Amino acid sequence: MMPDTPDTNSTKANIPHPNTTKTNTMETNTVDSNRNSTKKPSVADILVEALPYIQQFSTKTIVIKYGGHAMVDEKLKRDFANDITLLKFIGINPVVVHGGGPQISKVLSAMGITSTFIRGMRYTDDATMDVVEMVLGGKVNKDIVARINQEGGRAVGLTGKDGSLLLAEKMKIYVQDDQEKPPEIIDPGMVGDVVSVNPEIIHTLTAQGFIPIIAPVGIGKNGETYNINADVVASRIAASLAAERLILVTDVDGVLDPDHKLVSSVNGNDIRQMIENSQIQGGMIPKVECALAALKSGVKKAHIINGKISHAVLLELFTDSGIGTQVVVSG
């Protein structure tokens, strides 16, 4: 995806990622006209390339959903903490929503609790919910906070229960395999949908120079605790904050074309067609749907990037070619 140069970014869909034809500027060689030889870009070259993007995003809010391999690899965890700290220091307001599925599975397994998945969602009974809240709101959240603080940032951990940030209700799953029969209702346990977002606590923290790190656990109207998909939470929070960007950090490069090459930019019309043609399928479907939902609610653009790439967030935001797929409003 090619991020905006201010007010000039293309919204054309199904464009092969620039890196398929042009090496990323962070890695390409440049010509030194004085010596007629090639050299790697200097730190100054890189900073000059990043400058218009830094200017564009200064004072803006960027919501980042942090998940996948980037949450378990030690070097990638340090890189992510560096990226988030840097964003804050240059005047951008990052808000992080994190997942933690593998970590939850590990603890459940150690406790002898078998995980069951329904349509890709973990069935969450009372015992599982206790573990989900403990792992997401405790170990995972506090580890991210500690790493960012070690890098010089000022991170604060939250769950959706803090400050009534995320009001949730029980998710209802309808399955209709036979069109001649009424749909079957499947109970996923304490899996929730976001009803509303109260961003006051986020505004308060960011105004005081803090970086909110949010675990996707919500609260029901009667005080129930709900396990909520982190992509959904990030999308809804981005919408509530009128964020400049929503970035979904995953384990894949982004949306791929039929030749398995990265698509630089897609809009809503193209996404619907790609889903119908099975070009987008599996776990990518809910991600692009979350991206589109954020755009419909006022978020400027969404990005799907591969968190297994070192400093993926910075490369996506501050280089001319980017590394992932951007999702834009239909033109």
N, C-alpha and C positions, 0 to 999 in steps of 0.2 A: 504494500500500500504506500502511496505517496502522500505524506502529510501535507497540510496546507502551507504553502507560502501564503502570506496574508492575502486573502480574497482572490486567490488565483487557482485553487485546487480543482482539478477536474472531477466531475461527478459521473463520468461515463462508466458503465458497468462492464464486467467481463474483460477488463484489460489485464493481460498477463502482468504479473508483478515485475516492476522495473529491474529487480535483481536477476531476472531470467535473461535479460539482454545487456544489463549494465551492472558491473560489480558495485556493491555498496560503497559509498564515498568514504566510509570509515576504513575500508580495506584496499581501495584501489590505489594504484600508483599515479603520481602526478609528474609532469614534465618540468624540470628546472631549466628554463630557457637560457640561463647564464652558463650552465655547464653542459647543456644538451644531453642530460642523463636523467634517469628516472629515480624517484625516491618515494618513500612512504609519506603520507600527509603528516605534517607537523601538528603539534597540539594547537597552534594558532590556526591552521587550516580547519581543524575540526570545530574549534570554537566559533570561527567566522561562519561556518555553515550552520551552526546551531543558533546563532544570534537572532535571526528573524523569528524563529520558533519560540525562543525564550521571550522575546518581546511580545509576541502574539498571545502567549499563554500566561503572562505575568498577571497576578491577582486573580486568575481564573481557577475554578475548581475542576479537578480531574479525579474521577472515581475509578479505582482499579480493583478488579476482582482478581485475587491472588489464589492460584490453585495449581494442581498438577505437580509435575516433577520438580518444579522450582521451589516447592515447599519442603522437599526431602533431601535434595542434594546440598551439601554444606557450602560449597562455593557459590552456587546459585542463590542460596539464602543470604549470603553476605552481599552478593551483587544487588539483590533486590533491596536490601536494607540501605545500601549506598545510593541506589537510584531514588528511593523515596526521600531520603534525607536531602539529597541534592535538590530535588524538586522544591522542597520547602525553603531551602536556603536561597533559591533564586526567585522567590516571590510567588510560586505556584502553591495552591492549596490541595495537596493530595489527600484523598479519603480512601482507605483500604478496607475492602470486605474480603474475608478469607474463607476458604473451604477447610477441609480436613478429613475427607472420607477415608483415606488409607490409615490415618492415625486412629480414627474411630474403630475401624475394622480390627486393627492390631490389639487395641485394648479389649474389645468385645471378645476376640478369640482367646486372649489370656484369661478372661473371666469365664470362659466356657459358654458364651452366648453366641448362638449361630445367627448370622445376618441373613435376612430374606429380603429380596428386592422385588418390587412390584413396578413394572413399567419404568425401570431404571431408578426408582426411589427406594430407599431403605425403609422397610417396615419398622415403625418406631413404637414399640410398646413402652410401658412405664420404665422397665429396667433399662431398655436401650436408650430412652430419653435421658435418664440419669447420666449414662455414659457420654452421650452426645454433648450434653451441657457441660459436663466436667472436662471433656477433651477440648471442645471448641472454645468455650468461655474461659477455660483454665489453661491447660498446658500449651495448646497451639497459639492461642491469642497472646499469652504472656511471653512466649518465646519470640514472636514477631516484635512485640513491643520492646523487649530487652535488646534485640539485635539493632533496631533502629536507634535506640537510645545510646548504645555503645558506639554508633557511628556519629554521634553528636546531635541527633534529632531529639525531639520531645514528643514521643508517642504516648498515647493513652488508650488502654484497652476497654472496649465496651461490648455488650451484647445488645440485641434488640430490646431487651427488657429494661435497660438503663434509660431513665428519662422518658419511658414509654415510647422509645424510638420506633419500634415496629409493632403495630397492632396486627394480630394474625387471627385467622380462623382455620378450622380443620379443612384440609384439602379433600375434595370429593372427586373420585375417579370413576368415570363412566366408561364401560366397555360394551360395545355392541358388535358381536361377531355375526349375529344373524339379524338381518334387517327386518325380518318378520316377527321378531320377538323384542320386547322392551329391553333397554340397555341394563346391563348388570352393574350394580354399584359395588365397588371394591373399597374396603376399609384399609387405608395405609397406616392406621394408628395415629400417632401425634405428629404427623407431617402437616405443615401449615402452608397457607397462602397468605400473602401480605394484603391486609385490608387497607391500611393507611400508614403513612410515615410522618412522624413528628420530628423534623430535623433541628429543633431548637438546640439540643445538646451539641450537635455537630457545629452549628454556627458559633456557639459559645466557645468551643474548644479551638476552632480554627482562628477565630478572632484573637485569641490569646497566644497564638503561635504553636499550638499543639497539633499533632497528627492523629486523627481518630483511626483506630484499628478495630473493626467491627466483626464480631462473630455472628453468623446468621441464625440466631435463636430469637424467636418472637414471643410475645405474650398475648393470650386471649382475653376477652372481655371479662372473664371470670377468674383471671389469674393463671390460666393454664399455660404451660410452656410448650412451644412448638418448634420442631426441627424444620428449617426452611432452606430450599435450594439457594446456594450462595450467588449463582448467576442472577436469579430472580431478585434477590435482595439488592445486589449491586445495581441492577437496572432501575428498581424502584427508588433507591436512594439517589441515584444520579438524576432521575426525573424530579424528585422533590427539591434538589439543590439547584436545578437548572444548570447542571454541570456543562462545561465546555466539551468534555470528552468522557466517554466510558471505555475503559480498556479491559478486555477479558483475557487474562493470561491463562493459556491452556498448554497442552502437550503436542499440539499440531500447528503447522505453519499458518493455517487459516483456511479459507474456502479454496478448493481446488477445481480446476476445469476438467473436462473429460480426459485430457492428456496428463492429468495429475500435476499440472503446473499451477502455481499459486496465482489466484485472482487478486489483482491489486485493489479493485474498488467495485462494489456492488450496491444496487439500490433495492428498495422493497419489491418492486415489480420483478426484477431479475431473480431475487431470492425465492419468491413464490413459484416462479417457473422452474427454478433449479430443484426445488423440493418436489414438484410434480414429476419432474424427469428423473428423480432419484439421484441427481448429481450431488445434492446435499441430503445426507441421511444420517441416521444414528444420532450420536451425541452432539453433532453439529447443529441439528435442527433446533433444539431448545436454546442454544447459544445465539443463533441468528435471530430467533424470535425475541429473545431478551433484548438484543441490540435494537431491533425494530421498535419494540415497545418503548424503549428509552427515547428514540428519535421522535416518535409520535407525541411524546410528552415534553419535547423542547430541548433535549440534549442535542448538541450541534452535530457530533459524529461519534460513531462507535468503532472500536478496533478489536480484532481478534488476532492475537500474537502467540508465538511459541516461546514459552517461558524457559525452555531448555537452552535458549540462546543467551549467552552472557550479556547482561545489561540490556535486556530486551526492551524494557520500557523506554529507556533513553534513546535507543536506536529507532524506535517507532516514532517518537515524538520529535526528535531533533535532527534527523537526517533527511536529505532530499528524497531518498528512495524508500526509506522505511523497511520493515521486515515482514509485515503481515497483511491482512485484509482489512480495508476500511469499509464500513457500512454507512451509506449516506441516504438521505431522503430521496424519494423517487423524483426524477426530473421531468 
